[in-house]
Every structure is written in C-alpha cells, then in structure tokens.
Amino acid sequence: MEQKDKKKEYRIRSLVIWLLILGVFYIFWQASVTTNLNQVELKYSEFYAILKERPEDVVTVVKTDSLLKGRLKNGTIFRVLIPEEDRDFIKLMRENLNDFQVQPSKTLLANLFFSLGPILLFMAFLWYFVYRGARGGAKIFSFGKSRAKIITEGQSKVTF
C-alpha cells in the first residue's frame, strides 16, 4: 500500500513539474507574440513628418538611447531609430508632445541576466531531471547495467 502511495505522489509531482515548465514556456511565447502583433518600424523621416505636421496623432513616446517607442492615436505601436545627437528633434518633441519619457539604458548586469538567465534555467532543469534518478541508487542514463552479483558456494545468501 505504501509503495502505491509513493508512486502516486511521484506521478503527481512529475505532472506538476511538467505543467510548470509548460506554463513558463507558454508565458514566454505569449509575451513574444503580443509584442510583435501591432508594431510598425517607422523611418526617421516619416516620424519627423508626423511630429511636425500632425503631432496630435502621437499619443505616447518613450526614448531609450537611440530608440523611440510609442503609440499613435489609431492604436499602432511604433519604433523609430534616431540619431544620438539630434538637438532639433529633441526640441521638436518637447514642443509638440504632451507625454514624452526618457528611460535609461539597461545596465550590464541586466543584459547578462536576460541573456544568460534562460540558459542557466535550462541547465538547472536538465540537471534536476538527470540526477533525480540518483535517489533510487542508479542514474537515469545507467540503463543496461546489471546489478546482479555472483554468489559462490562459500558465501552466505542472506546478509543483514
């Protein structure tokens, strides 16, 4: 009876772990799909013309280094690469936009975390699944190895 409970507990634990893994992948997938649905890459000259002629069409703008991200009145999300030292463009944005933000760039630590984090997470899951078989006395990749021992006539068959 106790062995059935252990097997059931093991199956439930394995199911929960697999559901968590699938959930994490689903969340990452959803995040990557929703960010690219309605996004448009505008040319610098196109955005400059919109900003000069119809500034009311631009709802929000966020500047990070040489990248502008924002939303137009019709709901379109846009991205624009701008030159680093364009003082006239910054002045035009200050004059024509109500909602304009400047965000600092990511630090080295944040870049390392986002680039190496998924790799380390994958390696941790792999390590967990490979070495969890060690609890039973054998590793997961040790199949085919026999644990049989040769008993000679002089050895006793029962040991305590």
NORPEHU-V597642 format. One record per backbone hydrogen bond with DSSP energy under -0.5 kcal/mol. NH is the residue of the N-H (numbers start at 0). CO is the residue of the C=O. If there is no record, write none. Layout:
# NORPEHU-V597642
nh=NH co=CO
nh=NH co=CO
This chain:
# NORPEHU-V597642
nh=4 co=0
nh=5 co=1
nh=6 co=2
nh=7 co=3
nh=8 co=4
nh=9 co=5
nh=10 co=6
nh=11 co=7
nh=12 co=8
nh=13 co=9
nh=14 co=10
nh=15 co=11
nh=16 co=12
nh=17 co=13
nh=18 co=14
nh=19 co=15
nh=20 co=16
nh=21 co=17
nh=22 co=18
nh=23 co=19
nh=24 co=20
nh=25 co=21
nh=26 co=22
nh=27 co=23
nh=28 co=24
nh=29 co=25
nh=30 co=26
nh=31 co=27
nh=32 co=28
nh=33 co=29
nh=34 co=30
nh=35 co=31
nh=35 co=32
nh=36 co=32
nh=39 co=76
nh=41 co=39
nh=41 co=78
nh=46 co=42
nh=47 co=43
nh=48 co=44
nh=49 co=45
nh=50 co=46
nh=51 co=47
nh=52 co=48
nh=53 co=49
nh=56 co=53
nh=57 co=54
nh=58 co=56
nh=58 co=70
nh=59 co=70
nh=60 co=98
nh=61 co=68
nh=62 co=100
nh=63 co=61
nh=63 co=66
nh=64 co=102
nh=66 co=63
nh=67 co=79
nh=68 co=61
nh=69 co=77
nh=70 co=59
nh=71 co=75
nh=72 co=56
nh=74 co=71
nh=76 co=37
nh=77 co=69
nh=78 co=39
nh=79 co=67
nh=80 co=41
nh=81 co=65
nh=81 co=79
nh=85 co=82
nh=86 co=84
nh=89 co=85
nh=90 co=86
nh=91 co=87
nh=92 co=88
nh=93 co=89
nh=94 co=90
nh=95 co=91
nh=96 co=92
nh=99 co=97
nh=100 co=60
nh=102 co=62
nh=110 co=106
nh=111 co=107
nh=112 co=108
nh=113 co=109
nh=114 co=110
nh=115 co=111
nh=116 co=112
nh=119 co=115
nh=120 co=116
nh=121 co=117
nh=122 co=118
nh=123 co=119
nh=124 co=120
nh=125 co=121
nh=126 co=122
nh=127 co=123
nh=128 co=124
nh=129 co=125
nh=130 co=126
nh=131 co=127
nh=132 co=129
nh=133 co=130
nh=134 co=131
nh=135 co=132
nh=136 co=133
nh=137 co=132
nh=139 co=129
nh=141 co=138
nh=144 co=141
nh=145 co=143
nh=151 co=149
nh=154 co=151
nh=158 co=156
